[in-house]
Amino acid sequence: MNTDNPFNGKTVVATGKLENYTRDGIQMKLLSLGAKPGGSVSKSTDFLIVGDKAGSKLAKAQSFGITILTEAEFEELLAQVS
């Protein structure tokens, strides 16, 4: 497990249609980074990864001031630490 990354120990939710990951695939990736994949956005969510048609989770994350990342931004952060 790669724990030297900004997602280690954080709660991360993914929403919308991602280009490079299935729903299970992004969950597995987050687990491998030491993150806690979440199913819904709450005040304890640290990051929201958004794809196409993100919907209500995006609006909720914005209202809570949660860090929102596109799939490309997520992969850029990973590239910096691997």
HUQUI-V856326 format. One record per helix or strand of 3 or more residues. SS is the DSSP state (A for helix, B for strand). FROM is the first residue (numbers start at 0). TO is the last residue. If there is no record, write none. Layout:
ss/from/to
SS/FROM/TO
SS/FROM/TO
//
This chain:
ss/from/to
B/10/14
A/22/31
B/35/37
B/46/49
A/55/63
B/66/69
A/70/80
//
